[in-house]
């Protein structure tokens, strides 16, 4: 993505509000020493990004330091935002998740036996307004 110079940084509170406004983001990690990302459903709960998992693949990230990105860009105006949260992760089992999220109705989904979650502590949060340039002749 190419952005223009006027794009401004967002305050942390605005970053968290924007994260709470969308249901899908990208978990950023390394795979065989190469940067990788995976689209995921999530909720921004308190100071964490909570990702519901039904796959043992996520367990390997317990205790790791990961990045997470979400954003929104209007396809007509090409104006929007991007927020990145980084922090250490915790793989949360059903019992812990039921106590941690379900009782407070913090996550927008129901928690069932066998469900697990990956919680990324938002230790670092940054965001910015984004304006994507449109080259002359680009009608996409």
VOPAGU-2260 file (C-alpha; in pm, 1 decimal, decimal comma):
REM VOPAGU-2260
SITE   aa  ch    i         X         Y         Z
SITE  UNK   A    0       0,0       0,0       0,0
SITE  UNK   A    1     122,3     346,8     -78,9
SITE  UNK   A    2       1,7     623,1     146,7
SITE  UNK   A    3      20,9     997,0     116,0
SITE  UNK   A    4     207,7    1224,6     355,9
SITE  UNK   A    5     -95,8    1385,6     529,2
SITE  UNK   A    6    -193,0    1061,7     705,0
SITE  UNK   A    7    -202,1    1125,4    1078,2
SITE  UNK   A    8    -130,4     906,8    1377,2
SITE  UNK   A    9    -430,4     807,2    1590,9
SITE  UNK   A   10    -447,7     831,3    1971,4
SITE  UNK   A   11    -448,8     494,5    2151,2
SITE  UNK   A   12    -809,7     535,5    2270,0
SITE  UNK   A   13    -922,8     593,1    1910,1
SITE  UNK   A   14    -721,5     289,7    1796,0
SITE  UNK   A   15    -900,8      66,7    2046,8
SITE  UNK   A   16   -1241,0     213,0    1951,5
SITE  UNK   A   17   -1168,6     138,4    1585,4
SITE  UNK   A   18   -1056,9    -217,2    1666,7
SITE  UNK   A   19   -1390,7    -271,9    1839,1
SITE  UNK   A   20   -1573,5    -157,4    1524,5
SITE  UNK   A   21   -1467,0    -448,3    1299,5
SITE  UNK   A   22   -1493,7    -827,5    1337,9
SITE  UNK   A   23   -1197,5    -939,9    1123,0
SITE  UNK   A   24    -826,9    -863,4    1141,0
SITE  UNK   A   25    -490,5   -1021,6    1065,4
SITE  UNK   A   26    -269,8   -1207,3    1311,7
SITE  UNK   A   27      96,6   -1147,1    1220,2
SITE  UNK   A   28     360,7   -1405,9    1311,5
SITE  UNK   A   29     666,4   -1579,7    1170,4
SITE  UNK   A   30     653,6   -1913,4     989,3
SITE  UNK   A   31     990,5   -2077,4     925,6
SITE  UNK   A   32    1162,6   -1742,8     998,5
SITE  UNK   A   33     948,4   -1563,1     736,6
SITE  UNK   A   34     676,6   -1304,4     816,4
SITE  UNK   A   35     327,3   -1449,4     776,2
SITE  UNK   A   36     -28,1   -1342,8     849,3
SITE  UNK   A   37    -361,7   -1511,4     896,0
SITE  UNK   A   38    -705,6   -1349,2     875,3
SITE  UNK   A   39    -901,6   -1413,2    1195,9
SITE  UNK   A   40   -1226,5   -1324,7    1366,3
SITE  UNK   A   41   -1158,8   -1130,3    1686,6
SITE  UNK   A   42   -1291,9    -901,4    1956,5
SITE  UNK   A   43   -1105,0    -623,1    2136,2
SITE  UNK   A   44   -1182,6    -694,5    2501,1
SITE  UNK   A   45   -1035,1    -471,1    2768,2
SITE  UNK   A   46    -667,5    -454,7    2683,3
SITE  UNK   A   47    -661,9    -771,2    2474,2
SITE  UNK   A   48    -732,4    -889,5    2122,1
SITE  UNK   A   49    -926,8   -1214,6    2167,4
SITE  UNK   A   50    -930,6   -1466,5    1882,4
SITE  UNK   A   51   -1166,6   -1766,7    1903,3
SITE  UNK   A   52    -990,7   -2086,0    1797,3
SITE  UNK   A   53   -1102,8   -2438,0    1718,5
SITE  UNK   A   54    -767,1   -2542,5    1586,9
SITE  UNK   A   55    -470,7   -2678,5    1784,5
SITE  UNK   A   56    -250,9   -2482,3    1543,5
SITE  UNK   A   57    -300,2   -2170,5    1761,8
SITE  UNK   A   58    -163,7   -2338,0    2077,6
SITE  UNK   A   59     192,8   -2295,4    1953,8
SITE  UNK   A   60     162,7   -1919,4    2003,0
SITE  UNK   A   61     108,3   -1942,9    2380,4
SITE  UNK   A   62     359,1   -1704,3    2541,8
SITE  UNK   A   63     484,5   -1569,9    2206,9
SITE  UNK   A   64     504,6   -1205,0    2106,5
SITE  UNK   A   65     270,0   -1140,5    1811,2
SITE  UNK   A   66     133,5    -850,4    1612,8
SITE  UNK   A   67    -226,5    -799,8    1508,0
SITE  UNK   A   68    -361,7    -558,8    1246,3
SITE  UNK   A   69    -710,4    -448,8    1151,4
SITE  UNK   A   70    -831,4    -166,6     937,6
SITE  UNK   A   71   -1092,2     -25,5     711,5
SITE  UNK   A   72   -1054,7     150,2     375,7
SITE  UNK   A   73   -1344,1     298,3     177,4
SITE  UNK   A   74   -1306,5     157,7    -177,0
SITE  UNK   A   75   -1438,7     477,0    -338,7
SITE  UNK   A   76   -1249,9     747,6    -149,7
SITE  UNK   A   77    -954,9     521,9     -54,8
SITE  UNK   A   78    -954,6     683,6     288,6
SITE  UNK   A   79    -954,0     478,5     606,3
SITE  UNK   A   80    -748,8     359,3     899,7
SITE  UNK   A   81    -509,4      89,0    1011,5
SITE  UNK   A   82    -437,5     -17,7    1370,7
SITE  UNK   A   83    -162,4    -250,1    1491,6
SITE  UNK   A   84    -153,0    -406,6    1837,9
SITE  UNK   A   85     145,5    -605,5    1961,2
SITE  UNK   A   86     200,4    -810,7    2271,9
SITE  UNK   A   87     246,2   -1144,7    2440,1
SITE  UNK   A   88     -18,3   -1411,6    2390,9
SITE  UNK   A   89    -202,5   -1652,2    2616,1
SITE  UNK   A   90    -378,5   -1963,5    2488,5
SITE  UNK   A   91    -700,3   -1970,7    2692,6
SITE  UNK   A   92    -880,8   -2302,0    2749,6
SITE  UNK   A   93   -1259,0   -2342,9    2768,3
SITE  UNK   A   94   -1271,5   -2330,7    3149,5
SITE  UNK   A   95   -1056,0   -2018,6    3168,5
SITE  UNK   A   96   -1234,2   -1858,9    2874,5
SITE  UNK   A   97   -1579,2   -1922,9    3018,4
SITE  UNK   A   98   -1478,0   -1750,8    3340,5
SITE  UNK   A   99   -1276,2   -1476,4    3172,6
SITE  UNK   A  100   -1502,4   -1374,8    2883,0
SITE  UNK   A  101   -1845,9   -1534,8    2896,5
SITE  UNK   A  102   -1951,8   -1418,8    3242,8
SITE  UNK   A  103   -1890,5   -1055,4    3144,9
SITE  UNK   A  104   -2039,2   -1110,0    2798,8
SITE  UNK   A  105   -1722,3    -950,3    2673,1
SITE  UNK   A  106   -1694,1   -1148,6    2351,5
SITE  UNK   A  107   -1967,2   -1131,1    2085,3
SITE  UNK   A  108   -1995,0   -1509,5    2055,0
SITE  UNK   A  109   -2107,8   -1789,9    2283,3
SITE  UNK   A  110   -1851,2   -2009,8    2454,1
SITE  UNK   A  111   -1904,8   -2384,5    2436,4
SITE  UNK   A  112   -1716,3   -2680,7    2585,4
SITE  UNK   A  113   -1398,0   -2739,9    2389,4
SITE  UNK   A  114   -1366,3   -2377,7    2274,6
SITE  UNK   A  115   -1030,7   -2209,6    2316,5
SITE  UNK   A  116    -908,5   -1856,7    2257,1
SITE  UNK   A  117    -583,0   -1685,3    2181,6
SITE  UNK   A  118    -555,0   -1357,5    2373,5
SITE  UNK   A  119    -297,4   -1101,3    2262,2
SITE  UNK   A  120    -216,4    -847,9    2532,3
SITE  UNK   A  121    -219,8    -502,1    2372,0
SITE  UNK   A  122     118,1    -391,8    2507,9
SITE  UNK   A  123     183,5    -161,2    2211,5
SITE  UNK   A  124     -94,7      -2,9    2007,0
SITE  UNK   A  125     -42,5     226,8    1710,5
SITE  UNK   A  126    -268,7     344,1    1434,8
SITE  UNK   A  127    -305,2     597,7    1163,4
SITE  UNK   A  128    -547,8     745,8     917,9
SITE  UNK   A  129    -466,1     609,6     573,7
SITE  UNK   A  130    -516,5     764,0     230,8
SITE  UNK   A  131    -427,3     538,8     -62,0
SITE  UNK   A  132    -318,1     712,4    -378,3
SITE  UNK   A  133    -489,9     645,8    -707,8
SITE  UNK   A  134    -267,1     672,6   -1011,7
SITE  UNK   A  135    -408,0     844,4   -1320,1
SITE  UNK   A  136    -589,6     585,7   -1529,2
SITE  UNK   A  137    -648,9     345,6   -1234,9
SITE  UNK   A  138   -1026,8     293,6   -1233,2
SITE  UNK   A  139   -1035,0       8,1    -981,7
